[in-house]
Amino acid sequence: MLGGLVVALTAGTNLAFLFGWSESAPGLQRVVNAAGIIGYTLGLGLVLVGLVRWCRSLVETGNSAARRLRQLTCLKSLLSVSNHSRDLDEALKEALPGFINIMGYKMGVIFRYTFNSPKMALTAHQGVAAERLFTLFDMYSKNRWYREANNSREVVTTSDVKTLPEYGTLFSDEDKIRSFACVPIKSCGKVLGLMGIYDSKPDRFSYQEIQFLTTVGETLGLITKQTLVSGRNKKRRDYISAAENVLKSIAQAQGLKEAFPKISMELGRIIEFDHVSLAVVPESGGNLKRISMGNSGGMLVDTLAGIPAGDGALGKVIRSGEACVDRDIDPKGNSCEDSLFRACGIKSRITLPLCCGDSICGALSLGHKKPNFYSTSDCKWLSMFALQLSSLIQLQRLKDGLKRKESLGQSLNEFENRLVGEENLKTIMEDAAASFVSDLPKSFARVTLLSRERRELINCAATQIRQQGIDLKQQERFSLDDLPWHRLALEANRPMLVHQDDPESLMSRREARLIMDEKVNSALLVPLVLSGKPVGIVSVGEMRSWDRQPMTEDETAFVKHRTNQLSLALKKSLISRANERLRERMKSSDSGEAVGQIKTRARTWLSNLSYQINNPLTSIRGSAELLKMKEPGLSQDALRYLGNIENGVERIQGRFQEFLTSALEEKESKSDRPTKHAVQG
């Protein structure tokens, strides 16, 4: 435009001079002509420069439009990757080649943070020769530009590629790499990874290019975040599905051991492991029961009972109730707790507590051959699965507890039925001692009775679970002066629990050696009571340690009930013997005076019995009648119940009166047979 204006101004000046001043000022003709030549030349030159700059601007606009189009195509390609890729590594591996090819870069690499360690891992690469890949794995830590981009969270560039540590290994002069840029992959201000870009143009990364690369880094960060969220949701769905399948397997299996293979299979769907172990704490405490499964040349299963918790990871988790992650386990150290664990070559392990209410009911342990494989974030994901296992253990505890109580209750019922038909007290006591050993089970049991002088215990029955390893004394009498614990149980008239690992309930070795076994670990002493007074002791002992076999509340209650049954059997035996002696005495008596005394005693006893029965029945009936009189607003149901009470009292009194009349008439009618009458009375 300026050139055209100069040309137009020159042409106007020449025309004005030509028509107006050419005749009056002939001397100026040469000056005007020279100025016109200069003006035309300058104007045409300016026009030519303008056309060149305009063409160059058109070219730059086209190039910028093409670059913008490539950038938009690149961003569109990246976003399309996020729509159909569910795995993060797969998404980054698919996104990088398209980005490098569309933008025309020479080569590129992507590192991302792993969620199991603070280190980065090589995720994708493009344009790198296969024989040079080994230089990429730790390049993010050697190259200071990677570290600077990670710390500043901004794109950094350089054209001095010879100062890069990968110069000469990743690329050389023959590759003609002239510029480098490191792009942080970030989302919400957090760096999730780094992307390195190498190009052959020395000034490739201009300000506009850096702005675009910043957008690319944010887009990749968005893809990473979206993929992680999608993966987390998928993982959550897998965990929920696995937990539901575990519940189904629990319902179908008969016990924990039968359900464990199915549990391991479902657990393998959601997390990788080479060794899995489930430790269960008994409801009574003590040692553990552990089921393990490991992959060492094939799937192996190991089941152990009576395992101490120890001071390892398992013991710490059970005592503290907190999850534990061992990142790098020394195979020769103390942390390896079983042979299957060592055989699998486990280097990292995660152990989670299983909680039943406020107590710890077990622990779940997963092991892997790779060190640093598990992290604390896995604890959060496994917590849902651990909750289902806790429910399984609690359900198994309830089932076992019900079976145990049912078994002990059935034993009590069978023994009670045996008491009715068995007359031999010695046999009953031997059966009771054998029941303690077999039903609980315990190492040994002994039933003793006090002597007439109450200074000795007389051995009535003794049973031990095996002959080897138990030195149960079989002598007939034991002096109470040498048995302080037994004497204390008789004097206090209450059960005594002996626990050799507890200083407050420790039995002396001498007493244990005399009546039990010197190596006994725990015992329960229950007095045998008759008419409120102790007449003997039932002792049940256990050779195993308290941790392996504690005395539970159900077992203590069982021993008490069985002791009460023995008391009833003893009372029955004493009554039977007294009746037998009475029969013998009456058979040997022929005098009428003895018969008369017996008849008098019988009438007195029947009179007392009549009073003892009729007195409370009269009180019950009178209370029912007073309640009807003083409470007129009683409902029909209440009146019906009171009527039932009155009718029941009348029936009892009528039946009892018939019994008394019949008994007295029978005695009068049989007065001519005194001996037989007395025996029947």
C-alpha positions as CSV (number, residue, x, y, z in Angstrom):
1,M,0.0,0.0,0.0
2,L,2.9,2.4,0.8
3,G,4.5,1.7,-2.6
4,G,1.2,2.3,-4.5
5,L,0.8,5.6,-2.6
6,V,4.4,6.7,-3.6
7,V,3.7,5.7,-7.3
8,A,0.4,7.6,-7.3
9,L,2.0,10.7,-5.7
10,T,4.9,10.7,-8.2
11,A,2.4,10.3,-11.1
12,G,0.3,13.2,-9.8
13,T,3.3,15.5,-9.4
14,N,4.5,14.7,-12.9
15,L,1.0,15.4,-14.4
16,A,0.7,18.7,-12.5
17,F,4.1,19.9,-13.7
18,L,3.4,18.7,-17.2
19,F,0.1,20.7,-17.5
20,G,0.8,23.7,-15.3
21,W,4.5,24.5,-15.0
22,S,6.2,23.0,-17.9
23,E,6.3,26.2,-20.1
24,S,6.9,28.7,-17.2
25,A,9.7,26.8,-15.6
26,P,11.6,24.8,-18.2
27,G,14.6,24.5,-15.8
28,L,12.7,22.4,-13.4
29,Q,11.8,19.8,-16.1
30,R,14.9,17.8,-15.5
31,V,14.5,17.8,-11.7
32,V,10.9,16.7,-11.9
33,N,11.8,13.9,-14.3
34,A,14.5,12.7,-12.0
35,A,12.2,12.8,-9.0
36,G,9.6,10.9,-11.0
37,I,12.1,8.2,-11.8
38,I,13.1,7.9,-8.2
39,G,9.4,7.9,-7.0
40,Y,8.4,5.3,-9.5
41,T,11.4,3.1,-8.6
42,L,10.8,3.5,-4.9
43,G,7.1,2.9,-5.2
44,L,7.5,-0.2,-7.3
45,G,10.2,-1.4,-4.9
46,L,7.9,-1.0,-2.0
47,V,5.1,-2.7,-3.9
48,L,7.4,-5.6,-4.7
49,V,8.5,-5.9,-1.0
50,G,4.9,-5.8,0.1
51,L,4.0,-8.6,-2.3
52,V,6.9,-10.7,-1.0
53,R,6.0,-10.2,2.6
54,W,2.4,-10.8,1.8
55,C,3.3,-14.1,0.1
56,R,5.5,-15.0,3.0
57,S,2.7,-14.2,5.4
58,L,0.4,-16.4,3.4
59,V,2.9,-19.3,3.6
60,E,3.4,-18.8,7.3
61,T,-0.3,-18.7,7.8
62,G,-0.6,-21.9,5.9
63,N,2.2,-23.5,7.9
64,S,0.6,-22.3,11.1
65,A,-2.8,-23.6,10.0
66,A,-1.2,-26.9,9.1
67,R,0.7,-27.1,12.4
68,R,-2.5,-26.2,14.3
69,L,-4.3,-28.9,12.3
70,R,-1.6,-31.4,13.2
71,Q,-1.8,-30.4,16.8
72,L,-5.6,-30.7,16.8
73,T,-5.3,-34.1,15.1
74,C,-2.8,-35.1,17.6
75,L,-5.0,-34.1,20.5
76,K,-7.9,-35.8,18.9
77,S,-5.9,-39.0,18.5
78,L,-4.8,-38.9,22.1
79,L,-8.4,-38.4,23.3
80,S,-9.6,-41.2,21.1
81,V,-7.1,-43.5,22.8
82,S,-8.6,-42.8,26.2
83,N,-12.1,-43.8,25.0
84,H,-11.3,-47.4,24.1
85,S,-8.2,-48.2,26.2
86,R,-8.9,-49.6,29.7
87,D,-5.3,-50.3,30.7
88,L,-3.0,-47.4,31.5
89,D,0.2,-49.0,30.0
90,E,-1.8,-50.0,26.9
91,A,-3.2,-46.5,26.5
92,L,0.3,-44.8,26.8
93,K,1.8,-47.3,24.4
94,E,-0.9,-46.6,21.8
95,A,-0.8,-42.8,22.3
96,L,3.0,-42.3,21.9
97,P,3.5,-43.6,18.4
98,G,0.6,-41.6,17.0
99,F,1.8,-38.5,18.7
100,I,5.4,-38.9,17.4
101,N,4.3,-39.7,13.8
102,I,1.7,-36.9,13.6
103,M,4.1,-34.2,15.0
104,G,7.0,-35.5,13.0
105,Y,9.4,-36.0,15.9
106,K,12.5,-38.2,15.7
107,M,11.9,-40.4,18.8
108,G,10.1,-40.3,22.2
109,V,9.8,-42.2,25.5
110,I,7.3,-42.2,28.4
111,F,8.0,-42.9,32.0
112,R,5.3,-43.2,34.6
113,Y,5.2,-43.6,38.4
114,T,4.4,-47.0,39.6
115,F,1.9,-47.2,42.5
116,N,4.0,-49.8,44.4
117,S,7.2,-47.8,44.7
118,P,8.4,-44.2,44.3
119,K,10.4,-45.1,41.2
120,M,9.4,-44.7,37.6
121,A,9.0,-47.4,35.0
122,L,9.5,-47.2,31.2
123,T,6.0,-47.5,29.8
124,A,6.3,-46.7,26.0
125,H,8.9,-45.8,23.5
126,Q,8.9,-44.9,19.8
127,G,11.8,-44.6,17.3
128,V,14.3,-46.3,19.6
129,A,16.3,-49.2,18.2
130,A,15.8,-52.5,20.0
131,E,19.5,-52.8,20.9
132,R,19.4,-49.4,22.7
133,L,16.4,-50.1,24.9
134,F,18.6,-51.0,27.9
135,T,19.7,-47.4,28.2
136,L,16.1,-46.2,28.8
137,F,15.1,-47.9,32.0
138,D,17.0,-45.6,34.4
139,M,17.4,-42.6,32.1
140,Y,14.9,-40.5,34.1
141,S,17.2,-40.6,37.1
142,K,20.4,-39.8,35.1
143,N,19.2,-37.0,32.9
144,R,19.0,-33.7,34.9
145,W,16.4,-32.3,32.5
146,Y,14.0,-35.1,33.5
147,R,14.5,-34.3,37.2
148,E,14.1,-30.5,36.5
149,A,10.8,-31.1,34.6
150,N,9.6,-33.4,37.5
151,N,10.4,-30.8,40.1
152,S,9.2,-27.7,38.2
153,R,6.2,-29.4,36.6
154,E,7.0,-27.4,33.5
155,V,8.2,-28.3,30.0
156,V,12.0,-27.9,29.7
157,T,14.0,-27.9,26.4
158,T,17.6,-27.8,25.3
159,S,19.5,-27.7,22.0
160,D,22.8,-28.8,23.5
161,V,22.1,-32.5,23.1
162,K,25.8,-33.4,23.6
163,T,25.5,-32.7,27.3
164,L,22.7,-35.3,27.7
165,P,23.8,-38.5,29.4
166,E,22.1,-40.6,26.7
167,Y,24.3,-39.0,24.0
168,G,26.4,-41.8,22.5
169,T,24.2,-44.6,23.9
170,L,20.6,-43.8,22.9
171,F,21.6,-41.7,19.9
172,S,24.8,-40.4,18.2
173,D,25.8,-37.8,15.6
174,E,24.5,-40.2,12.8
175,D,21.0,-39.9,14.2
176,K,21.2,-36.1,13.8
177,I,19.4,-35.3,17.1
178,R,19.6,-31.6,17.7
179,S,17.0,-30.7,20.3
180,F,15.3,-32.3,23.3
181,A,12.2,-31.5,25.4
182,C,10.9,-33.1,28.6
183,V,7.2,-32.9,29.1
184,P,5.7,-33.6,32.6
185,I,2.5,-35.7,32.5
186,K,0.4,-34.1,35.2
187,S,-3.1,-33.9,36.5
188,C,-4.5,-31.7,39.2
189,G,-1.0,-30.3,39.9
190,K,0.5,-33.8,40.5
191,V,3.1,-35.3,38.2
192,L,2.1,-38.7,37.1
193,G,4.9,-39.3,34.6
194,L,7.4,-37.8,32.1
195,M,7.7,-37.8,28.3
196,G,11.0,-37.2,26.6
197,I,11.0,-35.9,22.9
198,Y,14.0,-35.9,20.6
199,D,14.0,-34.1,17.2
200,S,16.5,-33.4,14.4
201,K,15.7,-29.6,14.1
202,P,17.8,-27.4,16.4
203,D,15.1,-24.8,17.1
204,R,12.1,-27.1,16.9
205,F,10.7,-26.3,20.3
206,S,9.5,-22.7,20.0
207,Y,7.3,-20.9,22.5
208,Q,4.1,-22.1,20.6
209,E,5.4,-25.6,20.5
210,I,6.1,-25.5,24.3
211,Q,2.6,-24.3,24.9
212,F,1.3,-27.2,22.8
213,L,3.5,-29.7,24.6
214,T,2.1,-28.4,27.9
215,T,-1.4,-29.1,26.6
216,V,-0.2,-32.6,25.5
217,G,1.2,-33.3,29.0
218,E,-2.1,-32.2,30.6
219,T,-4.0,-34.4,28.1
220,L,-1.9,-37.4,28.8
221,G,-2.4,-36.6,32.5
222,L,-6.1,-36.6,31.9
223,I,-5.9,-39.9,30.1
224,T,-3.8,-41.3,32.9
225,K,-6.2,-40.1,35.5
226,Q,-9.3,-41.3,33.6
227,T,-7.7,-44.7,33.0
228,L,-6.7,-45.0,36.6
229,V,-10.2,-44.2,37.7
230,S,-11.7,-46.6,35.2
231,G,-9.2,-49.2,36.4
232,R,-10.0,-48.5,40.0
233,N,-13.7,-48.9,39.3
234,K,-13.1,-52.1,37.4
235,K,-10.9,-53.3,40.3
236,R,-13.7,-52.4,42.8
237,R,-16.2,-54.4,40.7
238,D,-13.8,-57.3,40.6
239,Y,-13.4,-57.1,44.4
240,I,-17.1,-57.0,44.9
241,S,-17.6,-59.9,42.5
242,A,-14.9,-61.9,44.3
243,A,-16.5,-61.1,47.7
244,E,-19.9,-62.3,46.4
245,N,-18.4,-65.5,45.1
246,V,-16.6,-66.1,48.4
247,L,-20.0,-65.7,50.2
248,K,-21.4,-68.3,47.8
249,S,-18.5,-70.7,48.4
250,I,-18.9,-70.2,52.1
251,A,-22.6,-71.2,51.9
252,Q,-21.8,-74.3,49.8
253,A,-18.7,-75.5,51.7
254,Q,-18.8,-77.6,54.9
255,G,-15.9,-75.8,56.5
256,L,-13.1,-73.4,56.2
257,K,-10.7,-76.0,54.8
258,E,-13.1,-77.0,52.1
259,A,-13.7,-73.4,51.1
260,F,-10.1,-72.3,51.1
261,P,-9.2,-73.4,47.5
262,K,-12.2,-71.5,46.1
263,I,-11.2,-68.4,48.3
264,S,-7.7,-68.6,46.9
265,M,-9.0,-68.8,43.3
266,E,-11.2,-65.7,43.8
267,L,-8.4,-63.9,45.5
268,G,-6.1,-64.6,42.5
269,R,-8.6,-62.8,40.2
270,I,-8.0,-59.5,42.0
271,I,-4.4,-59.6,43.1
272,E,-1.3,-61.5,42.1
273,F,0.4,-63.8,44.6
274,D,2.6,-66.8,44.8
275,H,1.8,-67.8,48.4
276,V,-1.4,-67.3,50.4
277,S,-2.0,-68.2,54.0
278,L,-5.0,-68.0,56.3
279,A,-4.4,-68.2,60.0
280,V,-7.3,-68.6,62.4
281,V,-7.2,-67.8,66.1
282,P,-9.3,-70.1,68.2
283,E,-12.2,-68.5,70.0
284,S,-10.6,-69.5,73.3
285,G,-7.3,-68.0,72.2
286,G,-4.0,-69.8,72.2
287,N,-2.2,-71.2,69.1
288,L,-3.3,-70.7,65.6
289,K,-4.7,-73.0,62.9
290,R,-3.2,-72.2,59.5
291,I,-4.0,-73.1,56.0
292,S,-1.4,-72.3,53.3
293,M,-1.3,-72.6,49.6
294,G,1.8,-71.9,47.5
295,N,3.0,-72.2,43.9
296,S,6.4,-74.0,44.0
297,G,6.6,-76.2,40.9
298,G,2.8,-76.8,41.3
299,M,0.1,-75.8,43.7
300,L,0.8,-77.0,47.2
301,V,-1.6,-77.0,50.2
302,D,-0.4,-77.1,53.8
303,T,-2.6,-77.4,56.8
304,L,-1.2,-77.0,60.4
305,A,-2.8,-76.7,63.8
306,G,-1.4,-75.5,67.1
307,I,1.0,-73.0,65.5
308,P,2.3,-70.3,67.9
309,A,1.9,-66.7,66.6
310,G,5.5,-65.9,67.5
311,D,7.2,-62.6,67.0
312,G,7.0,-62.5,63.2
313,A,4.7,-60.5,60.9
314,L,1.8,-62.8,61.7
315,G,2.2,-62.4,65.5
316,K,2.6,-58.6,65.2
317,V,-0.5,-58.3,63.1
318,I,-2.7,-60.4,65.4
319,R,-1.5,-58.6,68.5
320,S,-1.7,-55.1,67.1
321,G,-4.6,-55.4,64.7
322,E,-2.7,-53.4,62.1
323,A,-1.8,-54.5,58.5
324,C,1.9,-55.1,57.8
325,V,3.7,-54.9,54.5
326,D,7.2,-56.5,54.1
327,R,8.8,-55.2,50.9
328,D,12.1,-57.1,50.9
329,I,12.2,-60.3,52.9
330,D,15.5,-62.0,53.7
331,P,14.9,-65.8,53.0
332,K,17.4,-66.6,55.7
333,G,15.8,-64.3,58.3
334,N,13.2,-65.1,60.9
335,S,10.4,-63.6,58.9
336,C,9.9,-66.9,56.9
337,E,7.5,-68.7,59.1
338,D,6.9,-72.0,57.3
339,S,8.6,-74.4,54.9
340,L,6.1,-73.7,52.1
341,F,6.8,-70.0,52.4
342,R,10.5,-70.6,52.0
343,A,9.9,-73.1,49.2
344,C,8.0,-70.5,47.2
345,G,10.9,-68.1,47.5
346,I,8.8,-65.2,48.8
347,K,10.5,-61.8,48.8
348,S,7.5,-59.5,49.6
349,R,4.5,-60.0,51.7
350,I,1.3,-58.3,52.9
351,T,-0.5,-59.4,56.1
352,L,-4.0,-58.2,57.0
353,P,-5.8,-58.8,60.3
354,L,-9.2,-60.4,60.3
355,C,-11.5,-58.8,62.9
356,C,-14.6,-60.3,64.5
357,G,-16.1,-57.4,66.5
358,D,-13.5,-56.1,68.9
359,S,-11.2,-59.1,68.7
360,I,-8.8,-60.5,66.1
361,C,-10.0,-63.8,64.8
362,G,-7.2,-64.4,62.2
363,A,-4.9,-63.0,59.6
364,L,-4.6,-63.2,55.8
365,S,-1.1,-63.3,54.3
366,L,-0.1,-62.9,50.6
367,G,3.4,-63.4,49.3
368,H,5.1,-62.7,46.0
369,K,8.5,-63.7,44.6
370,K,9.3,-60.1,43.6
371,P,10.6,-57.7,46.2
372,N,8.6,-54.4,46.7
373,F,5.6,-55.9,45.0
374,Y,3.0,-55.0,47.6
375,S,2.3,-51.5,49.0
376,T,0.0,-50.0,51.6
377,S,-2.5,-49.1,49.0
378,D,-3.2,-52.9,48.5
379,C,-4.3,-53.0,52.1
380,K,-7.2,-50.7,51.3
381,W,-8.3,-52.9,48.4
382,L,-8.0,-56.1,50.3
383,S,-10.0,-54.8,53.3
384,M,-13.3,-55.7,51.7
385,F,-12.1,-59.2,51.0
386,A,-10.7,-59.5,54.5
387,L,-14.1,-58.5,55.9
388,Q,-15.7,-61.4,54.0
389,L,-13.1,-63.8,55.4
390,S,-13.8,-62.4,58.9
391,S,-17.5,-63.2,58.4
392,L,-16.5,-66.7,57.2
393,I,-14.4,-67.3,60.3
394,Q,-17.1,-65.9,62.6
395,L,-19.7,-68.2,60.9
396,Q,-17.4,-71.1,61.2
397,R,-16.9,-70.3,64.9
398,L,-20.6,-70.3,65.4
399,K,-21.1,-73.6,63.6
400,D,-18.2,-75.2,65.5
401,G,-19.6,-73.8,68.8
402,L,-23.0,-75.1,68.1
403,K,-21.7,-78.5,67.1
404,R,-19.5,-78.6,70.2
405,K,-22.4,-77.6,72.5
406,E,-24.7,-80.1,70.8
407,S,-22.1,-82.9,71.3
408,L,-21.5,-82.1,74.9
409,G,-25.2,-81.8,75.6
410,Q,-25.8,-85.1,73.9
411,S,-23.1,-86.6,76.1
412,L,-24.8,-85.2,79.2
413,N,-28.2,-86.6,78.1
414,E,-26.7,-90.1,77.4
415,F,-25.0,-90.1,80.8
416,E,-28.2,-89.1,82.5
417,N,-30.0,-92.0,80.9
418,R,-27.2,-94.3,81.9
419,L,-27.7,-93.2,85.5
420,V,-31.3,-94.4,85.5
421,G,-30.4,-98.0,84.6
422,E,-27.0,-98.4,86.1
423,E,-26.8,-99.4,89.8
424,N,-23.1,-99.8,90.2
425,L,-21.6,-96.6,91.4
426,K,-18.0,-97.7,90.5
427,T,-19.1,-98.2,86.9
428,I,-20.7,-94.8,86.7
429,M,-17.6,-93.1,88.0
430,E,-15.4,-94.9,85.5
431,D,-17.8,-93.9,82.7
432,A,-17.6,-90.3,83.9
433,A,-13.8,-90.3,83.9
434,A,-13.7,-91.8,80.5
435,S,-16.2,-89.3,79.2
436,F,-14.0,-86.4,80.3
437,V,-11.1,-87.8,78.4
438,S,-13.0,-88.7,75.2
439,D,-15.6,-85.9,74.9
440,L,-13.6,-82.8,75.8
441,P,-11.0,-84.3,75.1
442,K,-8.4,-84.0,77.9
443,S,-5.3,-85.9,78.8
444,F,-6.6,-87.5,81.9
445,A,-9.4,-87.5,84.5
446,R,-9.8,-88.7,88.1
447,V,-12.7,-89.1,90.5
448,T,-11.9,-89.3,94.2
449,L,-14.1,-89.4,97.3
450,L,-13.3,-88.2,100.8
451,S,-12.6,-90.8,103.5
452,R,-14.7,-90.9,106.7
453,E,-12.1,-89.0,108.6
454,R,-12.0,-86.4,105.7
455,R,-8.2,-86.5,105.7
456,E,-7.6,-88.6,102.6
457,L,-9.0,-88.8,99.0
458,I,-9.9,-92.3,97.9
459,N,-9.3,-93.0,94.2
460,C,-12.6,-94.3,92.6
461,A,-11.8,-93.9,88.9
462,A,-8.9,-92.7,86.8
463,T,-8.6,-92.6,83.0
464,Q,-5.9,-91.3,80.6
465,I,-6.0,-90.7,76.9
466,R,-2.9,-92.7,76.2
467,Q,-0.5,-94.8,78.2
468,Q,2.8,-93.3,76.9
469,G,3.8,-89.9,78.1
470,I,1.4,-89.6,81.1
471,D,2.4,-90.8,84.5
472,L,-1.0,-90.9,86.2
473,K,-0.6,-92.5,89.7
474,Q,-2.9,-95.4,90.4
475,Q,-2.6,-95.7,94.2
476,E,-5.8,-96.0,96.2
477,R,-5.4,-93.1,98.8
478,F,-4.0,-89.6,98.7
479,S,-3.4,-87.6,101.9
480,L,-4.9,-84.1,101.8
481,D,-1.9,-82.8,103.7
482,D,0.2,-83.2,100.6
483,L,-2.5,-81.8,98.2
484,P,-3.0,-78.0,99.0
485,W,-4.9,-77.3,95.8
486,H,-7.3,-80.1,96.4
487,R,-7.7,-79.2,100.0
488,L,-8.4,-75.6,99.0
489,A,-11.1,-76.7,96.5
490,L,-12.8,-78.8,99.3
491,E,-12.6,-76.0,101.9
492,A,-13.9,-73.3,99.5
493,N,-16.5,-75.7,98.0
494,R,-15.9,-74.2,94.5
495,P,-14.0,-75.2,91.3
496,M,-10.3,-74.4,91.1
497,L,-8.5,-73.8,87.8
498,V,-4.8,-74.7,87.8
499,H,-2.6,-73.0,85.1
500,Q,1.1,-73.8,85.3
501,D,2.0,-70.8,83.2
502,D,0.2,-68.4,85.6
503,P,2.1,-67.7,88.8
504,E,-1.2,-67.0,90.6
505,S,-2.7,-70.5,89.8
506,L,0.5,-72.6,89.8
507,M,0.3,-76.1,91.4
508,S,3.5,-77.4,93.1
509,R,5.4,-80.1,91.3
510,R,5.0,-82.3,94.4
511,E,1.2,-82.2,94.4
512,A,1.1,-82.7,90.6
513,R,3.5,-85.7,90.9
514,L,1.5,-87.3,93.7
515,I,-2.0,-87.2,92.2
516,M,-1.6,-86.1,88.5
517,D,1.6,-85.9,86.5
518,E,4.6,-83.7,87.2
519,K,4.4,-82.3,83.6
520,V,0.7,-81.3,83.7
521,N,0.1,-77.8,82.3
522,S,-3.5,-77.2,83.3
523,A,-6.2,-78.8,85.4
524,L,-9.7,-78.2,86.7
525,L,-10.7,-79.3,90.2
526,V,-14.5,-79.5,90.8
527,P,-15.8,-80.5,94.3
528,L,-18.3,-83.4,94.4
529,V,-21.1,-81.9,96.6
530,L,-23.7,-83.9,98.5
531,S,-26.3,-82.0,100.6
532,G,-24.3,-78.8,100.4
533,K,-21.1,-80.5,101.6
534,P,-18.1,-81.5,99.5
535,V,-17.5,-85.3,99.6
536,G,-15.0,-85.7,96.8
537,I,-13.2,-84.1,93.8
538,V,-13.4,-84.5,90.1
539,S,-10.0,-83.5,88.5
540,V,-9.5,-83.1,84.8
541,G,-5.9,-82.5,83.5
542,E,-4.3,-81.4,80.3
543,M,-0.7,-82.2,79.3
544,R,-0.6,-79.8,76.4
545,S,0.2,-76.2,76.9
546,W,-2.5,-73.6,77.6
547,D,-1.8,-72.0,74.2
548,R,-2.5,-75.2,72.4
549,Q,-5.4,-76.5,74.5
550,P,-6.9,-74.0,76.9
551,M,-9.8,-74.8,79.3
552,T,-12.8,-73.1,77.7
553,E,-16.0,-72.0,79.4
554,D,-18.0,-74.7,77.6
555,E,-15.6,-77.4,78.9
556,T,-15.7,-76.0,82.4
557,A,-19.5,-76.0,82.4
558,F,-19.5,-79.5,81.0
559,V,-17.3,-80.7,83.9
560,K,-19.5,-79.0,86.4
561,H,-22.7,-80.6,85.0
562,R,-21.1,-84.0,84.8
563,T,-20.0,-83.6,88.5
564,N,-23.5,-82.7,89.4
565,Q,-24.7,-85.9,87.7
566,L,-22.1,-87.8,89.7
567,S,-23.5,-86.2,92.9
568,L,-27.0,-87.4,92.0
569,A,-25.6,-90.8,91.2
570,L,-23.9,-90.8,94.6
571,K,-27.0,-89.7,96.4
572,K,-29.0,-92.3,94.6
573,S,-26.5,-95.0,95.6
574,L,-26.6,-93.9,99.2
575,I,-30.4,-93.9,99.3
576,S,-30.4,-97.3,97.7
577,R,-28.0,-98.6,100.3
578,A,-30.0,-97.1,103.1
579,N,-33.2,-98.7,101.8
580,E,-31.4,-102.0,101.4
581,R,-30.2,-101.8,105.0
582,L,-33.7,-100.9,106.1
583,R,-35.2,-103.9,104.3
584,E,-32.6,-106.2,105.9
585,R,-33.4,-104.8,109.3
586,M,-37.2,-105.2,108.9
587,K,-36.8,-108.7,107.5
588,S,-34.9,-109.7,110.6
589,S,-37.5,-108.1,113.0
590,D,-40.5,-110.2,114.0
591,S,-41.8,-108.1,116.9
592,G,-45.1,-106.2,116.5
593,E,-43.5,-103.3,118.3
594,A,-41.1,-102.7,115.4
595,V,-44.1,-102.9,113.0
596,G,-46.0,-100.4,115.1
597,Q,-43.1,-98.0,115.2
598,I,-42.8,-98.2,111.4
599,K,-46.6,-97.6,111.0
600,T,-46.4,-94.6,113.4
601,R,-43.4,-93.2,111.5
602,A,-45.3,-93.8,108.2
603,R,-48.4,-91.9,109.4
604,T,-46.2,-89.1,110.7
605,W,-44.4,-88.9,107.4
606,L,-47.6,-88.9,105.4
607,S,-49.0,-86.2,107.7
608,N,-46.0,-84.0,107.2
609,L,-46.1,-84.6,103.5
610,S,-49.8,-83.6,103.4
611,Y,-48.9,-80.4,105.2
612,Q,-46.0,-79.6,102.9
613,I,-48.1,-80.1,99.8
614,N,-51.5,-78.7,100.8
615,N,-50.1,-75.5,102.5
616,P,-48.5,-74.0,99.3
617,L,-51.4,-75.2,97.1
618,T,-53.9,-73.4,99.4
619,S,-51.7,-70.3,99.2
620,I,-51.7,-70.5,95.4
621,R,-55.5,-70.9,95.2
622,G,-56.1,-68.1,97.7
623,S,-53.9,-65.8,95.8
624,A,-55.8,-66.5,92.6
625,E,-59.2,-65.8,94.3
626,L,-57.9,-62.6,95.8
627,L,-56.6,-61.5,92.4
628,K,-60.1,-62.0,91.0
629,M,-61.7,-60.0,93.8
630,K,-59.3,-57.1,93.9
631,E,-58.8,-56.7,90.2
632,P,-62.2,-56.4,88.5
633,G,-60.7,-55.1,85.3
634,L,-58.9,-58.3,84.3
635,S,-59.1,-59.5,80.7
636,Q,-60.8,-62.7,79.6
637,D,-57.4,-64.3,79.0
638,A,-56.2,-63.4,82.6
639,L,-59.5,-64.8,84.0
640,R,-59.1,-68.0,82.0
641,Y,-55.5,-68.4,83.2
642,L,-56.6,-67.9,86.9
643,G,-59.3,-70.4,86.4
644,N,-56.8,-72.9,85.1
645,I,-54.7,-72.3,88.2
646,E,-57.6,-73.0,90.5
647,N,-58.6,-76.1,88.6
648,G,-55.0,-77.4,88.7
649,V,-54.8,-76.8,92.4
650,E,-58.1,-78.7,93.0
651,R,-56.9,-81.6,90.8
652,I,-53.6,-81.8,92.7
653,Q,-55.3,-81.7,96.1
654,G,-57.9,-84.3,95.0
655,R,-55.3,-86.7,93.7
656,F,-53.1,-86.3,96.7
657,Q,-56.1,-86.9,99.1
658,E,-56.9,-90.1,97.2
659,F,-53.3,-91.2,97.6
660,L,-53.4,-90.6,101.3
661,T,-56.7,-92.4,101.8
662,S,-55.5,-95.4,99.7
663,A,-52.1,-95.6,101.6
664,L,-53.8,-95.6,105.0
665,E,-56.4,-98.1,104.0
666,E,-53.7,-100.4,102.6
667,K,-51.7,-100.2,105.8
668,E,-54.7,-101.0,107.9
669,S,-55.7,-103.9,105.7
670,K,-52.2,-105.5,105.8
671,S,-51.7,-105.2,109.5
672,D,-51.5,-109.0,109.8
673,R,-48.3,-109.0,107.6
674,P,-46.1,-106.5,109.4
675,T,-42.7,-107.4,107.9
676,K,-43.9,-107.2,104.3
677,H,-45.9,-104.0,105.0
678,A,-42.9,-102.4,106.6
679,V,-40.6,-103.2,103.7
680,Q,-43.1,-101.7,101.2
681,G,-43.5,-98.6,103.4
